[in-house]
């Protein structure tokens, strides 16, 4: 397959917002062959 430039985008959102985000991405990039995966986030935050 070779190599290609890639961009990784990580988003933390509620399960209720997942479908709307995927619909927006499909409409915004109709011809792109995008790969995604969804994993649960048990906790998130910042340490300072």
C-alpha distance matrix in Angstrom:
0.0 3.8 6.8 9.0 12.6 13.8 17.4 19.0 22.2 24.6 27.6 30.6 32.5 34.8 33.7 35.8 33.7 30.3 30.5 31.7 28.9 26.2 28.2 28.4 24.7 24.0 26.7 25.6 21.9 22.2 19.0 16.7 14.3 15.6 15.5 18.8 20.9 24.6 26.7 30.4 32.0 35.1 36.4 35.6 37.7 38.4 40.2 42.5
3.8 0.0 3.7 6.9 10.5 12.4 16.1 18.1 21.6 24.2 27.4 30.6 32.8 35.4 34.7 36.9 34.5 31.3 31.8 32.8 29.7 27.4 29.4 29.2 25.4 25.2 27.7 26.1 22.6 23.4 20.3 17.7 15.7 16.7 16.7 19.9 22.0 25.7 27.5 31.2 32.3 35.5 36.4 35.2 37.0 37.3 39.0 41.0
6.8 3.7 0.0 3.8 7.0 9.1 12.8 15.0 18.6 21.3 24.7 27.9 30.3 33.2 32.8 35.0 32.5 29.4 30.2 30.9 27.6 25.7 27.9 27.3 23.5 23.8 26.2 24.2 20.9 22.3 19.5 16.5 14.9 15.3 15.4 18.3 20.5 24.1 25.8 29.4 30.1 33.3 34.0 32.5 34.1 34.2 35.9 37.7
9.0 6.9 3.8 0.0 3.8 6.3 10.0 12.7 16.1 19.2 22.4 25.8 28.1 31.0 30.9 32.8 30.0 27.1 27.8 28.2 24.9 23.1 25.1 24.2 20.4 21.0 23.0 20.8 17.6 19.3 16.7 13.6 12.7 12.9 13.7 16.6 19.3 22.7 24.8 28.2 28.9 32.3 32.7 31.0 32.4 32.6 34.5 36.3
12.6 10.5 7.0 3.8 0.0 3.8 7.0 10.3 13.5 16.8 20.0 23.5 25.9 29.1 29.3 31.1 28.2 25.6 26.6 26.7 23.1 21.9 24.0 22.6 18.9 20.1 21.9 19.3 16.6 18.9 16.8 13.5 13.2 12.6 13.6 15.9 18.7 21.8 23.8 27.0 27.2 30.6 30.7 28.7 29.8 29.8 31.7 33.3
13.8 12.4 9.1 6.3 3.8 0.0 3.8 6.7 9.9 13.1 16.3 19.9 22.2 25.4 25.6 27.5 24.6 22.1 23.2 23.4 19.8 18.6 21.1 19.8 16.2 17.6 19.8 17.3 14.8 17.4 15.9 12.2 11.7 10.1 10.6 12.5 15.2 18.1 20.1 23.3 23.5 27.0 27.1 25.2 26.5 26.7 28.9 30.7
17.4 16.1 12.8 10.0 7.0 3.8 0.0 3.8 6.5 10.0 13.0 16.6 19.1 22.4 23.1 24.9 21.8 19.6 21.2 21.0 17.3 16.8 19.3 17.7 14.3 16.5 18.5 15.8 14.1 17.2 16.5 12.9 12.8 10.3 10.8 11.6 14.1 16.4 18.3 21.1 21.0 24.5 24.3 22.1 23.2 23.5 25.8 27.6
19.0 18.1 15.0 12.7 10.3 6.7 3.8 0.0 3.8 6.6 10.0 13.4 16.1 19.4 20.1 22.2 19.4 17.2 19.2 19.4 15.7 15.4 18.4 17.2 14.0 16.5 18.9 16.6 15.2 18.3 18.1 14.4 13.8 10.6 10.0 9.6 11.3 13.3 14.9 17.5 17.3 20.7 20.6 18.6 20.0 20.5 22.9 25.0
22.2 21.6 18.6 16.1 13.5 9.9 6.5 3.8 0.0 3.8 6.6 10.2 12.7 16.1 17.2 19.1 16.1 14.3 16.6 16.5 12.7 13.1 16.1 14.6 12.0 15.1 17.2 15.0 14.4 17.7 18.3 15.0 14.8 11.3 10.8 9.4 10.9 12.0 13.6 15.7 15.3 18.8 18.5 16.3 17.6 18.5 21.3 23.5
24.6 24.2 21.3 19.2 16.8 13.1 10.0 6.6 3.8 0.0 3.8 6.9 9.9 13.3 14.6 16.9 14.4 12.7 15.6 15.9 12.4 13.2 16.6 15.6 13.5 16.6 18.9 17.2 17.0 20.1 21.0 17.8 17.3 13.6 12.3 9.8 10.0 10.0 10.8 12.4 11.6 15.1 14.7 12.6 14.3 15.6 18.6 21.0
27.6 27.4 24.7 22.4 20.0 16.3 13.0 10.0 6.6 3.8 0.0 3.8 6.3 9.9 11.6 13.6 11.0 10.0 13.2 13.2 10.0 11.7 14.9 13.9 12.7 16.0 18.0 16.7 17.2 20.1 21.7 19.0 18.8 15.0 14.0 11.0 10.9 9.7 10.6 11.3 10.4 13.9 13.3 11.3 13.1 15.0 18.4 20.9
30.6 30.6 27.9 25.8 23.5 19.9 16.6 13.4 10.2 6.9 3.8 0.0 3.8 7.1 9.4 11.7 9.9 9.6 13.3 13.6 11.2 13.2 16.4 15.8 15.3 18.4 20.4 19.5 20.4 23.0 24.9 22.2 21.8 18.1 16.7 13.3 12.2 9.9 9.8 9.2 7.6 10.8 10.1 8.4 10.6 13.2 16.7 19.5
32.5 32.8 30.3 28.1 25.9 22.2 19.1 16.1 12.7 9.9 6.3 3.8 0.0 3.8 6.6 8.2 6.5 7.1 10.8 10.9 9.3 11.8 14.5 14.2 14.6 17.4 19.1 18.8 20.2 22.5 24.8 22.6 22.4 18.9 17.8 14.3 13.3 10.5 10.9 9.8 9.1 11.8 11.5 10.6 12.8 15.7 19.3 22.0
34.8 35.4 33.2 31.0 29.1 25.4 22.4 19.4 16.1 13.3 9.9 7.1 3.8 0.0 3.8 5.3 5.4 6.8 10.1 10.8 10.5 12.7 15.0 15.5 16.4 18.7 20.4 20.7 22.2 24.1 26.6 24.7 24.4 21.0 19.7 16.1 14.6 11.4 11.4 9.6 9.5 11.5 11.9 12.0 14.4 17.8 21.3 24.1
33.7 34.7 32.8 30.9 29.3 25.6 23.1 20.1 17.2 14.6 11.6 9.4 6.6 3.8 0.0 3.8 5.4 5.3 8.1 10.0 10.3 11.5 13.8 15.2 16.0 17.7 19.7 20.6 21.8 23.1 25.6 23.9 23.2 20.1 18.5 15.0 13.2 9.8 10.2 8.8 10.1 12.2 13.7 14.5 17.4 20.9 24.2 27.2
35.8 36.9 35.0 32.8 31.1 27.5 24.9 22.2 19.1 16.9 13.6 11.7 8.2 5.3 3.8 0.0 3.8 5.7 7.1 8.2 9.7 11.5 12.7 14.1 15.8 17.3 18.7 19.9 21.6 22.7 25.7 24.5 24.2 21.3 20.4 17.1 15.9 12.9 13.9 12.5 13.7 15.6 16.7 17.2 19.7 23.1 26.5 29.3
33.7 34.5 32.5 30.0 28.2 24.6 21.8 19.4 16.1 14.4 11.0 9.9 6.5 5.4 5.4 3.8 0.0 3.8 5.8 5.5 6.3 8.8 10.2 10.8 12.5 14.5 15.7 16.5 18.4 19.9 22.9 21.6 21.7 18.8 18.3 15.2 14.7 12.2 13.8 13.2 14.0 16.5 17.1 16.8 19.0 22.0 25.6 28.2
30.3 31.3 29.4 27.1 25.6 22.1 19.6 17.2 14.3 12.7 10.0 9.6 7.1 6.8 5.3 5.7 3.8 0.0 3.8 5.5 5.3 6.3 8.7 10.0 10.7 12.4 14.4 15.4 16.5 17.8 20.4 18.9 18.6 15.7 14.8 11.7 11.2 8.9 11.2 11.4 13.0 16.0 17.1 17.0 19.6 22.6 26.1 29.0
30.5 31.8 30.2 27.8 26.6 23.2 21.2 19.2 16.6 15.6 13.2 13.3 10.8 10.1 8.1 7.1 5.8 3.8 0.0 3.8 5.4 5.1 6.2 8.6 9.9 10.5 12.4 14.1 15.4 16.0 18.9 18.0 17.9 15.5 15.2 12.6 12.8 11.2 13.9 14.5 16.5 19.4 20.8 20.8 23.4 26.4 29.9 32.7
31.7 32.8 30.9 28.2 26.7 23.4 21.0 19.4 16.5 15.9 13.2 13.6 10.9 10.8 10.0 8.2 5.5 5.5 3.8 0.0 3.8 5.5 5.1 6.2 8.7 9.9 10.7 12.2 14.3 15.2 18.5 17.9 18.5 16.2 16.6 14.4 15.1 13.8 16.5 16.9 18.3 21.2 22.0 21.5 23.6 26.3 29.9 32.4
28.9 29.7 27.6 24.9 23.1 19.8 17.3 15.7 12.7 12.4 10.0 11.2 9.3 10.5 10.3 9.7 6.3 5.3 5.4 3.8 0.0 3.8 5.4 5.1 6.2 8.6 10.0 10.4 12.1 13.8 16.8 15.5 16.2 13.5 13.9 11.6 12.8 11.9 14.7 15.6 16.7 20.0 20.5 19.5 21.5 23.9 27.6 30.0
26.2 27.4 25.7 23.1 21.9 18.6 16.8 15.4 13.1 13.2 11.7 13.2 11.8 12.7 11.5 11.5 8.8 6.3 5.1 5.5 3.8 0.0 3.8 5.4 5.1 6.1 8.6 9.8 10.5 11.5 14.2 13.1 13.2 10.8 11.2 9.4 10.9 10.8 14.2 15.9 17.6 21.0 22.1 21.5 23.8 26.3 29.8 32.4
28.2 29.4 27.9 25.1 24.0 21.1 19.3 18.4 16.1 16.6 14.9 16.4 14.5 15.0 13.8 12.7 10.2 8.7 6.2 5.1 5.4 3.8 0.0 3.8 5.5 5.1 6.2 8.5 10.0 10.3 13.6 13.5 14.3 12.7 14.0 12.8 14.5 14.5 17.9 19.3 21.0 24.3 25.3 24.7 26.8 29.3 32.9 35.3
28.4 29.2 27.3 24.2 22.6 19.8 17.7 17.2 14.6 15.6 13.9 15.8 14.2 15.5 15.2 14.1 10.8 10.0 8.6 6.2 5.1 5.4 3.8 0.0 3.8 5.5 5.2 6.0 8.5 9.9 13.3 13.0 14.6 12.9 14.6 13.6 15.8 15.8 19.1 20.5 21.6 25.0 25.4 24.2 25.9 28.0 31.6 33.8
24.7 25.4 23.5 20.4 18.9 16.2 14.3 14.0 12.0 13.5 12.7 15.3 14.6 16.4 16.0 15.8 12.5 10.7 9.9 8.7 6.2 5.1 5.5 3.8 0.0 3.8 5.4 5.0 5.9 8.0 10.8 9.7 11.1 9.2 11.2 10.7 13.4 14.2 17.7 19.7 20.8 24.5 25.0 23.7 25.5 27.4 30.9 33.1
24.0 25.2 23.8 21.0 20.1 17.6 16.5 16.5 15.1 16.6 16.0 18.4 17.4 18.7 17.7 17.3 14.5 12.4 10.5 9.9 8.6 6.1 5.1 5.5 3.8 0.0 3.8 5.6 5.4 5.5 8.6 8.5 9.8 9.0 11.3 11.5 14.4 15.6 19.3 21.5 23.2 26.8 27.7 26.7 28.8 30.9 34.3 36.6
26.7 27.7 26.2 23.0 21.9 19.8 18.5 18.9 17.2 18.9 18.0 20.4 19.1 20.4 19.7 18.7 15.7 14.4 12.4 10.7 10.0 8.6 6.2 5.2 5.4 3.8 0.0 3.8 5.6 5.5 9.3 10.2 12.5 12.2 14.9 15.1 18.0 18.9 22.5 24.4 25.8 29.4 30.0 28.8 30.6 32.5 36.0 38.1
25.6 26.1 24.2 20.8 19.3 17.3 15.8 16.6 15.0 17.2 16.7 19.5 18.8 20.7 20.6 19.9 16.5 15.4 14.1 12.2 10.4 9.8 8.5 6.0 5.0 5.6 3.8 0.0 3.8 6.1 9.1 9.2 12.1 11.4 14.4 14.8 18.0 19.1 22.6 24.6 25.5 29.2 29.4 27.8 29.3 30.8 34.2 36.1
21.9 22.6 20.9 17.6 16.6 14.8 14.1 15.2 14.4 17.0 17.2 20.4 20.2 22.2 21.8 21.6 18.4 16.5 15.4 14.3 12.1 10.5 10.0 8.5 5.9 5.4 5.6 3.8 0.0 3.8 5.7 5.4 8.5 8.4 11.9 13.2 16.7 18.5 22.1 24.6 25.8 29.6 30.0 28.5 30.2 31.6 34.9 36.9
22.2 23.4 22.3 19.3 18.9 17.4 17.2 18.3 17.7 20.1 20.1 23.0 22.5 24.1 23.1 22.7 19.9 17.8 16.0 15.2 13.8 11.5 10.3 9.9 8.0 5.5 5.5 6.1 3.8 0.0 3.8 5.8 8.5 9.7 13.0 14.6 18.0 20.0 23.7 26.3 27.9 31.6 32.5 31.3 33.2 34.9 38.2 40.3
19.0 20.3 19.5 16.7 16.8 15.9 16.5 18.1 18.3 21.0 21.7 24.9 24.8 26.6 25.6 25.7 22.9 20.4 18.9 18.5 16.8 14.2 13.6 13.3 10.8 8.6 9.3 9.1 5.7 3.8 0.0 3.8 6.5 9.0 12.5 15.0 18.6 21.1 24.8 27.7 29.4 33.1 34.1 32.9 34.8 36.3 39.4 41.5
16.7 17.7 16.5 13.6 13.5 12.2 12.9 14.4 15.0 17.8 19.0 22.2 22.6 24.7 23.9 24.5 21.6 18.9 18.0 17.9 15.5 13.1 13.5 13.0 9.7 8.5 10.2 9.2 5.4 5.8 3.8 0.0 3.8 5.6 9.4 12.0 15.7 18.5 22.0 25.1 26.6 30.4 31.2 29.9 31.9 33.2 36.2 38.4
14.3 15.7 14.9 12.7 13.2 11.7 12.8 13.8 14.8 17.3 18.8 21.8 22.4 24.4 23.2 24.2 21.7 18.6 17.9 18.5 16.2 13.2 14.3 14.6 11.1 9.8 12.5 12.1 8.5 8.5 6.5 3.8 0.0 3.8 6.7 10.0 13.5 16.6 20.1 23.4 25.2 28.9 30.1 29.2 31.4 32.9 35.8 38.2
15.6 16.7 15.3 12.9 12.6 10.1 10.3 10.6 11.3 13.6 15.0 18.1 18.9 21.0 20.1 21.3 18.8 15.7 15.5 16.2 13.5 10.8 12.7 12.9 9.2 9.0 12.2 11.4 8.4 9.7 9.0 5.6 3.8 0.0 3.8 6.6 10.3 13.3 16.7 20.0 21.6 25.3 26.4 25.4 27.6 29.1 32.0 34.5
15.5 16.7 15.4 13.7 13.6 10.6 10.8 10.0 10.8 12.3 14.0 16.7 17.8 19.7 18.5 20.4 18.3 14.8 15.2 16.6 13.9 11.2 14.0 14.6 11.2 11.3 14.9 14.4 11.9 13.0 12.5 9.4 6.7 3.8 0.0 3.8 7.1 10.5 13.6 17.2 19.0 22.6 24.0 23.3 25.9 27.6 30.3 33.0
18.8 19.9 18.3 16.6 15.9 12.5 11.6 9.6 9.4 9.8 11.0 13.3 14.3 16.1 15.0 17.1 15.2 11.7 12.6 14.4 11.6 9.4 12.8 13.6 10.7 11.5 15.1 14.8 13.2 14.6 15.0 12.0 10.0 6.6 3.8 0.0 3.8 6.9 10.1 13.5 15.4 19.0 20.4 19.9 22.7 24.6 27.5 30.4
20.9 22.0 20.5 19.3 18.7 15.2 14.1 11.3 10.9 10.0 10.9 12.2 13.3 14.6 13.2 15.9 14.7 11.2 12.8 15.1 12.8 10.9 14.5 15.8 13.4 14.4 18.0 18.0 16.7 18.0 18.6 15.7 13.5 10.3 7.1 3.8 0.0 3.8 6.6 10.2 12.5 15.9 17.8 17.9 21.0 23.2 25.9 29.1
24.6 25.7 24.1 22.7 21.8 18.1 16.4 13.3 12.0 10.0 9.7 9.9 10.5 11.4 9.8 12.9 12.2 8.9 11.2 13.8 11.9 10.8 14.5 15.8 14.2 15.6 18.9 19.1 18.5 20.0 21.1 18.5 16.6 13.3 10.5 6.9 3.8 0.0 3.8 6.8 9.4 12.8 14.9 15.3 18.6 21.3 24.1 27.4
26.7 27.5 25.8 24.8 23.8 20.1 18.3 14.9 13.6 10.8 10.6 9.8 10.9 11.4 10.2 13.9 13.8 11.2 13.9 16.5 14.7 14.2 17.9 19.1 17.7 19.3 22.5 22.6 22.1 23.7 24.8 22.0 20.1 16.7 13.6 10.1 6.6 3.8 0.0 3.8 6.5 9.5 11.9 13.0 16.6 19.4 21.9 25.4
30.4 31.2 29.4 28.2 27.0 23.3 21.1 17.5 15.7 12.4 11.3 9.2 9.8 9.6 8.8 12.5 13.2 11.4 14.5 16.9 15.6 15.9 19.3 20.5 19.7 21.5 24.4 24.6 24.6 26.3 27.7 25.1 23.4 20.0 17.2 13.5 10.2 6.8 3.8 0.0 3.8 6.2 9.0 10.8 14.5 17.8 20.3 23.9
32.0 32.3 30.1 28.9 27.2 23.5 21.0 17.3 15.3 11.6 10.4 7.6 9.1 9.5 10.1 13.7 14.0 13.0 16.5 18.3 16.7 17.6 21.0 21.6 20.8 23.2 25.8 25.5 25.8 27.9 29.4 26.6 25.2 21.6 19.0 15.4 12.5 9.4 6.5 3.8 0.0 3.8 5.5 7.0 10.8 14.1 16.5 20.1
35.1 35.5 33.3 32.3 30.6 27.0 24.5 20.7 18.8 15.1 13.9 10.8 11.8 11.5 12.2 15.6 16.5 16.0 19.4 21.2 20.0 21.0 24.3 25.0 24.5 26.8 29.4 29.2 29.6 31.6 33.1 30.4 28.9 25.3 22.6 19.0 15.9 12.8 9.5 6.2 3.8 0.0 3.8 7.1 10.6 14.0 15.9 19.6
36.4 36.4 34.0 32.7 30.7 27.1 24.3 20.6 18.5 14.7 13.3 10.1 11.5 11.9 13.7 16.7 17.1 17.1 20.8 22.0 20.5 22.1 25.3 25.4 25.0 27.7 30.0 29.4 30.0 32.5 34.1 31.2 30.1 26.4 24.0 20.4 17.8 14.9 11.9 9.0 5.5 3.8 0.0 3.8 7.0 10.4 12.4 16.0
35.6 35.2 32.5 31.0 28.7 25.2 22.1 18.6 16.3 12.6 11.3 8.4 10.6 12.0 14.5 17.2 16.8 17.0 20.8 21.5 19.5 21.5 24.7 24.2 23.7 26.7 28.8 27.8 28.5 31.3 32.9 29.9 29.2 25.4 23.3 19.9 17.9 15.3 13.0 10.8 7.0 7.1 3.8 0.0 3.8 7.2 9.9 13.3
37.7 37.0 34.1 32.4 29.8 26.5 23.2 20.0 17.6 14.3 13.1 10.6 12.8 14.4 17.4 19.7 19.0 19.6 23.4 23.6 21.5 23.8 26.8 25.9 25.5 28.8 30.6 29.3 30.2 33.2 34.8 31.9 31.4 27.6 25.9 22.7 21.0 18.6 16.6 14.5 10.8 10.6 7.0 3.8 0.0 3.8 6.9 9.9
38.4 37.3 34.2 32.6 29.8 26.7 23.5 20.5 18.5 15.6 15.0 13.2 15.7 17.8 20.9 23.1 22.0 22.6 26.4 26.3 23.9 26.3 29.3 28.0 27.4 30.9 32.5 30.8 31.6 34.9 36.3 33.2 32.9 29.1 27.6 24.6 23.2 21.3 19.4 17.8 14.1 14.0 10.4 7.2 3.8 0.0 3.8 6.4
40.2 39.0 35.9 34.5 31.7 28.9 25.8 22.9 21.3 18.6 18.4 16.7 19.3 21.3 24.2 26.5 25.6 26.1 29.9 29.9 27.6 29.8 32.9 31.6 30.9 34.3 36.0 34.2 34.9 38.2 39.4 36.2 35.8 32.0 30.3 27.5 25.9 24.1 21.9 20.3 16.5 15.9 12.4 9.9 6.9 3.8 0.0 3.8
42.5 41.0 37.7 36.3 33.3 30.7 27.6 25.0 23.5 21.0 20.9 19.5 22.0 24.1 27.2 29.3 28.2 29.0 32.7 32.4 30.0 32.4 35.3 33.8 33.1 36.6 38.1 36.1 36.9 40.3 41.5 38.4 38.2 34.5 33.0 30.4 29.1 27.4 25.4 23.9 20.1 19.6 16.0 13.3 9.9 6.4 3.8 0.0
